[in-house]
């Protein structure tokens, strides 16, 4: 990049949450203009692996309702029934599938539901 200045580097580091250049092991200016950064090992966050902690598998969630329609093929792939889905929705106070914009099941069996109209009592504009 022509005319790349130290302030350009400092700004890109700040965009990555790095405010001290001393925390950087390597910084590479990619041909795209993006900055790739490897922090020094003592500045990297501790991981569960570092602490020898077991973790559960976290794969991708599976979409089972989209724009008020049940994805029947996805339910079959998951060996689930529409009755199961409707029962789960009832637990969340939802009686009409058309009220659901999006619903997905994660690998732990948790159902995430986003309705078209959420009940939000305390919205404030700032």
Backbone bond lengths (Angstrom), bond angles and torsions (degrees), N, CA, C in turn:
res aa  C-N    CA-C-N  psi(-1)  N-CA   C-N-CA  omega(-1)  CA-C   N-CA-C  phi
1 X - - - 1.445 - - 1.519 109.24 -
2 X 1.299 116.78 124.37 1.472 118.09 179.76 1.526 110.82 -69.43
3 X 1.321 114.86 144.41 1.463 121.87 176.07 1.525 113.56 59.40
4 X 1.323 117.98 32.68 1.462 121.25 176.25 1.513 107.71 -73.97
5 X 1.319 116.27 119.99 1.454 122.56 -174.18 1.525 110.49 -104.11
6 X 1.331 116.71 162.65 1.455 122.18 177.87 1.531 110.24 -59.93
7 X 1.326 117.99 -32.99 1.464 120.82 178.89 1.531 110.93 -68.99
8 X 1.338 117.45 -30.72 1.464 120.65 174.01 1.523 109.47 -64.05
9 X 1.327 115.93 -44.48 1.461 121.39 178.43 1.521 110.28 -61.92
10 X 1.316 117.17 -46.86 1.464 120.83 -179.09 1.529 111.06 -62.18
11 X 1.330 117.72 -38.76 1.465 121.03 179.17 1.527 110.45 -65.63
12 X 1.339 117.38 -42.67 1.462 119.91 179.36 1.527 111.04 -67.77
13 X 1.307 118.14 -34.21 1.463 120.84 175.65 1.533 110.14 -65.62
14 X 1.311 117.24 -42.66 1.471 120.20 178.68 1.519 110.82 -62.44
15 X 1.342 116.76 -37.36 1.470 120.06 176.67 1.522 111.24 -59.25
16 X 1.316 117.46 -25.48 1.459 122.41 179.25 1.530 111.56 -97.01
17 X 1.339 116.40 9.95 1.461 120.30 177.11 1.518 113.35 79.84
18 X 1.321 117.48 18.77 1.473 121.39 179.84 1.521 108.22 -110.50
19 X 1.321 115.53 115.99 1.459 120.50 -176.68 1.527 112.58 -108.21
20 X 1.322 116.53 -8.42 1.471 120.12 177.89 1.521 108.84 -122.37
21 X 1.315 116.42 117.86 1.469 119.85 179.70 1.523 111.20 -60.82
22 X 1.315 116.50 -24.21 1.462 120.70 179.90 1.530 112.08 -66.49
23 X 1.338 117.96 -15.51 1.459 121.96 179.52 1.529 112.82 -83.77
24 X 1.330 117.25 -4.30 1.463 122.09 -173.40 1.528 111.01 -98.47
25 X 1.337 115.53 127.03 1.469 120.85 173.15 1.525 109.77 -82.89
26 X 1.356 116.06 -50.78 1.460 121.94 178.55 1.520 108.97 -140.27
27 X 1.326 115.96 143.74 1.463 122.27 170.78 1.523 106.43 -134.22
28 X 1.325 115.09 127.40 1.461 120.43 -177.52 1.517 108.66 -121.69
29 X 1.322 116.31 123.67 1.450 120.89 175.36 1.525 107.22 -84.89
30 X 1.320 115.72 111.14 1.462 121.55 -177.05 1.523 110.56 -75.43
31 X 1.326 116.75 161.19 1.470 120.61 179.76 1.524 111.60 -61.97
32 X 1.317 117.36 -21.90 1.468 121.65 178.17 1.528 112.20 -76.59
33 X 1.331 116.55 -10.06 1.459 120.77 -176.00 1.520 112.87 94.24
34 X 1.339 116.95 -8.64 1.464 121.45 177.52 1.530 109.66 -78.73
35 X 1.312 115.69 152.72 1.449 121.40 178.95 1.523 109.78 -104.99
36 X 1.322 117.02 124.73 1.458 122.26 173.38 1.516 107.55 -100.09
37 X 1.351 115.96 133.40 1.456 119.90 -173.82 1.519 110.38 -130.94
38 X 1.319 115.69 136.30 1.460 122.62 169.98 1.520 106.31 -115.35
39 X 1.344 115.14 115.06 1.466 118.97 177.27 1.522 109.60 -72.84
40 X 1.315 115.75 156.38 1.455 120.33 172.92 1.520 108.50 -59.84
41 X 1.323 116.26 147.01 1.466 120.34 -173.90 1.522 112.57 -55.75
42 X 1.323 118.11 -36.91 1.470 119.92 -179.30 1.527 112.16 -72.96
43 X 1.326 118.64 -9.96 1.463 122.99 178.25 1.527 112.41 -101.61
44 X 1.323 117.77 -5.49 1.459 120.97 -179.61 1.530 109.35 -82.03
45 X 1.339 116.44 147.31 1.460 119.20 -179.35 1.531 111.97 -67.75
46 X 1.309 115.20 149.96 1.458 121.68 176.95 1.522 108.22 -72.72
47 X 1.324 116.79 137.77 1.466 121.11 178.44 1.525 109.74 -107.97
48 X 1.326 115.92 165.57 1.467 120.61 175.55 1.524 110.09 -60.38
49 X 1.312 116.82 -34.71 1.457 120.52 178.50 1.530 110.83 -63.70
50 X 1.331 116.70 -39.82 1.466 120.63 177.53 1.524 111.29 -58.87
51 X 1.333 116.52 -33.05 1.462 122.14 -177.57 1.525 112.62 -95.92
52 X 1.332 116.74 6.43 1.473 122.85 -178.69 1.522 112.31 55.99
53 X 1.346 116.32 40.33 1.459 121.65 178.09 1.533 109.46 -97.41
54 X 1.313 116.10 136.89 1.458 121.30 177.11 1.530 109.39 -73.85
55 X 1.304 116.17 148.84 1.450 121.39 176.23 1.523 109.73 -129.74
56 X 1.321 115.78 155.68 1.453 121.12 174.17 1.517 108.80 -86.87
57 X 1.328 115.25 150.37 1.457 120.37 176.81 1.523 109.37 -62.99
58 X 1.322 117.19 133.80 1.460 122.09 177.62 1.515 108.52 -126.38
59 X 1.316 115.38 87.01 1.460 120.08 176.22 1.512 110.03 -85.73
60 X 1.306 114.93 -165.12 1.457 120.31 179.97 1.522 110.60 -79.86
61 X 1.324 115.00 143.98 1.459 120.07 173.37 1.518 108.71 -71.14
62 X 1.334 115.71 153.07 1.466 121.13 -179.73 1.511 109.22 -109.31
63 X 1.320 116.79 124.04 1.464 122.98 179.00 1.522 108.62 -69.16
64 X 1.355 116.46 126.72 1.463 118.99 178.30 1.528 112.95 -123.70
65 X 1.334 117.11 -13.73 1.468 121.16 170.24 1.521 106.86 -136.24
66 X 1.323 115.42 134.08 1.455 120.06 176.91 1.521 108.56 -140.82
67 X 1.334 115.31 123.88 1.463 123.04 179.87 1.523 112.18 50.44
68 X 1.342 115.63 47.29 1.452 121.89 174.86 1.517 115.39 77.04
69 X 1.325 117.63 10.13 1.462 120.90 -179.25 1.524 110.33 -122.81
70 X 1.329 114.86 134.77 1.469 120.88 178.59 1.519 109.05 -74.45
71 X 1.315 115.96 133.04 1.468 121.85 175.81 1.532 106.54 -86.79
72 X 1.315 116.42 85.39 1.463 121.88 -171.77 1.525 112.28 -61.35
73 X 1.328 117.42 -36.21 1.465 119.85 178.83 1.528 110.87 -64.64
74 X 1.328 117.43 -37.26 1.473 121.16 178.59 1.523 110.72 -67.86
75 X 1.338 116.17 -40.82 1.465 119.19 177.28 1.525 110.50 -59.84
76 X 1.333 116.55 -44.33 1.471 120.01 179.20 1.526 111.17 -61.59
77 X 1.342 116.60 -42.74 1.470 120.32 178.75 1.522 111.38 -59.15
78 X 1.326 116.38 -32.64 1.467 122.01 -178.86 1.529 112.11 -90.26
79 X 1.333 116.72 2.75 1.466 122.10 -177.64 1.522 111.77 57.46
80 X 1.331 115.66 42.44 1.455 121.83 178.53 1.525 109.37 -119.23
81 X 1.332 116.29 158.82 1.462 121.27 -178.90 1.521 110.13 -112.72
82 X 1.327 114.67 162.85 1.462 119.68 175.29 1.522 110.30 -63.48
83 X 1.331 117.14 -34.18 1.463 120.58 177.73 1.527 109.94 -61.23
84 X 1.336 116.86 -45.22 1.470 120.24 177.67 1.520 109.71 -57.73
85 X 1.331 116.55 -46.86 1.462 120.86 -178.14 1.531 111.05 -61.55
86 X 1.320 117.36 -46.54 1.463 120.59 -179.70 1.524 111.27 -63.48
87 X 1.327 117.06 -37.31 1.468 120.62 176.62 1.530 110.83 -63.93
88 X 1.319 116.49 -41.92 1.470 120.65 179.16 1.530 110.75 -65.56
89 X 1.324 116.28 -39.89 1.464 119.54 178.09 1.522 110.94 -65.11
90 X 1.325 117.36 -39.18 1.470 120.96 178.04 1.517 110.99 -59.75
91 X 1.345 116.60 -37.03 1.468 120.30 177.73 1.527 110.84 -60.30
92 X 1.342 115.87 -25.60 1.464 120.28 179.67 1.533 111.58 -99.69
93 X 1.339 115.66 11.82 1.455 120.34 176.41 1.517 114.43 79.46
94 X 1.323 117.16 20.07 1.470 121.11 -177.93 1.521 108.70 -109.74
95 X 1.333 115.78 122.59 1.461 119.95 -179.02 1.526 112.64 -109.23
96 X 1.321 117.87 -17.05 1.461 121.54 -179.12 1.526 109.91 -122.50
97 X 1.313 116.12 119.99 1.466 121.42 -178.60 1.520 111.44 -61.32
98 X 1.317 117.11 -27.19 1.471 120.41 179.51 1.528 112.25 -65.53
99 X 1.332 117.54 -14.15 1.462 121.62 176.58 1.528 111.75 -80.11
100 X 1.340 116.50 -10.87 1.472 120.99 -174.46 1.520 109.80 -97.85
101 X 1.329 115.55 120.74 1.456 120.18 175.92 1.526 110.17 -77.94
102 X 1.360 115.60 -41.19 1.462 120.49 -174.30 1.523 108.84 -154.15
103 X 1.318 116.33 137.01 1.467 121.05 172.42 1.515 108.06 -142.34
104 X 1.326 115.27 140.90 1.458 120.51 -179.15 1.515 109.50 -143.14
105 X 1.323 115.04 150.80 1.459 122.73 179.02 1.518 108.58 -110.23
106 X 1.348 116.51 125.19 1.459 118.29 178.98 1.530 110.45 -86.19
107 X 1.318 116.57 175.93 1.466 121.06 -175.20 1.517 112.86 -70.66
108 X 1.339 117.41 -10.85 1.461 121.18 176.87 1.525 111.54 -94.04
109 X 1.337 116.57 -1.37 1.456 120.87 179.36 1.512 114.32 89.71
110 X 1.334 117.72 11.56 1.461 121.79 179.05 1.524 109.72 -87.46
111 X 1.327 115.62 133.46 1.447 121.62 -179.69 1.521 109.89 -97.63
112 X 1.323 116.49 118.69 1.465 122.23 174.87 1.517 107.56 -97.72
113 X 1.339 116.21 131.02 1.460 120.87 -178.77 1.525 109.07 -129.51
114 X 1.337 115.11 131.88 1.461 121.34 174.21 1.519 107.24 -121.58
115 X 1.335 115.45 115.36 1.459 120.48 -178.59 1.529 109.93 -87.01
116 X 1.318 114.62 160.07 1.463 119.36 175.60 1.521 111.09 -62.59
117 X 1.314 116.27 -40.97 1.461 121.21 -177.18 1.520 108.55 -123.72
118 X 1.325 115.71 99.81 1.460 120.39 178.25 1.520 109.66 -81.04
119 X 1.334 114.36 147.32 1.464 118.84 175.03 1.516 107.76 -82.33
120 X 1.304 115.83 108.57 1.456 120.81 177.42 1.516 108.04 -125.94
121 X 1.318 115.49 111.55 1.447 121.28 -175.57 1.532 113.37 -87.38
122 X 1.316 116.52 -32.04 1.453 119.58 -168.95 1.521 113.09 -115.34
123 X 1.310 117.94 48.75 1.462 120.04 177.03 1.527 108.61 -83.33
124 X 1.325 115.65 130.38 1.460 120.63 178.81 1.511 108.37 -128.42
125 X 1.324 116.53 135.64 1.458 121.16 173.57 1.521 108.53 -87.05
126 X 1.300 116.03 139.08 1.460 120.54 177.80 1.504 109.59 -112.15
